[in-house]
Amino acid sequence: MYIFASLLYIYTLMTKNNRHKIIKEVLQTSDINSQEMLLKILIEKGFSITQATLSRDINELKIVKVPTAKGSYTYQLPENIQNIQQEELPPLSSFGFLSIEFSGNLAVIKTRPGYAMAIAGEIDNKATQYILGTVAGDDTILLIPRDNVSRNEVLASLSAFIPNIQ
């Protein structure tokens, strides 16, 4: 019984490793914009896989959905995201930003629905000198400036990648 369990475990690992390898190859060679599309390709390649297993694979491989220049989304491996050229993909903030309003030291940014988290990520990565952090919902971002940072400094730092913020 122990030998059978060990062999089953090894087979499962080999199958999973092979499936992960194929998933990576598919994502590097095709534009995949849904789990259903990826699931269909894997089934066509001979894998017996469920949606739940694919979701676990996506989490384990740290695959993320990123916006494209065409306004749609595609699944990407983390190592490929940094390889996307800036010319290919304008900052999300350039077409997702709607408005900013200050209240005391805090600011609230309104975005198109679905853009807040991505824009907050841009702010967290690109404006660290002036912005302590952000909290994002679906279409709203709470922006927390660092101590002693003026509204003009916040706006100037954000205008570097949100062209229509002024």
N, C-alpha and C positions, 0 to 999 in steps of 0.2 A: 504494500500500500504506500509506504514512504517513497519508494522509487517512482511509482506512478505519479504521486503528487509533485515530486521534484521535476520529473520530465514535463508534466503539465505546466509547471511554473516557468521552466526554461522555454518551452514552446510559446507561452504567452508573452514572455519578454522579447523573444525573437520576432514574433509577429508585431508587437507594439513598436519595437525599434525599426522594423522594416516599414511599418505604416507611417511612422514619424518621418522617415527618410523620404518616402513618396510624397507626403504632404508638403515637405519643404521643397521638393523638386517641382511640384505642381504650382506652388505659390510663386516660385522664381520664374516660371515660364508662362503663367497664365494670369489674367485678371479675374480673380475670384471675388465676387461681391456678396455671396451668401453662403451660409453653412450648407444649405440644400444643394447648391451647385458643387461644393467640395465633396459632399457626401455622395452625390451621383457619380462623380469622377472616380472616387475611391471604390465604389461598388463595381463600376465598369472595369477597374483594374484588378478585380477579383477579391477584394476584401469583403468579409462579412462583418459589417460595422453598423452600429446604431447611432442615432443622433446624440444620445447621451455619451457614448464613447467618444464620438468626434468632439463634442464640447469639452470633455476632459483633455483630449489631445490638444485642442486649441489653447486651453489654459496652461497645460504643461509646457508647450512650446512658446508660450507668451506671445501668441499671435494677436495682433490688434487690427482693428478696422481703421483705416486712415482715409481722409478725403482725397479725391483726385482733382486735377485742374478742371475737369468737366463738371464738378459739383456732385459727383456720385462718391461711393466709398468702395474700397478694395481691401482685402485681407493682406497683411504684410507680416513678414518675420521681423523681429526687433532689429536685427542686424541690417536689414534692407532699408529701414526707415531713414537712417542717416545718409543713405546713398541717393535719396531723391534730390534732384537738383532744384534749387530755389526757382529757376526759370520755369520748371515744370509745374510747380505747385506754389501758387501765391499764398501768402499767409491767410489763414482762415479769417482773421480779423478784418482783412480788407473787404470782404463781402458779407461777414456775419455781424459786424458791429452796427448798432443802431444809435445809442446815445450813452452819455455819462452824466451823472448828477452827483454833486457833493453834498454831504451832510456832516458838518463838523470836520473831523479828520478822515472820515470814511467816504468812500465813493460807491455808487451803484451803477453798474454798466448793464444796459439792456442790449440783448442780442436777438438775432433771428432764432426761432425755436430749434433746439438741438445743437447750437453752436457754443453755448456758454462754457462747457467743460474744456473744449479744445482751445478757446481763446484764453481762458484762465490759465491753461497750461503754457501757452505762449508767453503770457504776462509773467508767470512764475519763473520761466526760463530766461527771459530777455530783459526784464526790468528789475533785477534783484537789488540794484543799488538804491532804488527809491521805493520799491514795493516789498513789504514784509511777507505778504501772502494774499491768497484769494480763496473764496468759497464760492463754488459754482452750483447752480441748479440747471434747469433745462434752457432757460432764456434770460437768466439774471446772474450777475457776478457781484459779490461783495468784495471790494478791493480795500485792503488795509495797508496804508502807506507806513513807512518807517517813521520814527520820531523826528520831528523838526523838518519834515519834507513838505514843501509848499504845494498847493494845487497846481501852480504853473510848472513845477518840477515834475509832478506826476504826469501832467498832460504832455510835457516835452518828452519824457521818457517813453510814453506810450505812442506818441506820434511817429517814432522811428519805425514801427511796424503796424500801426493802425492809421493809415493815411488820412482818413476822414474824421479824426477825433476832434479837431479844433472847431 
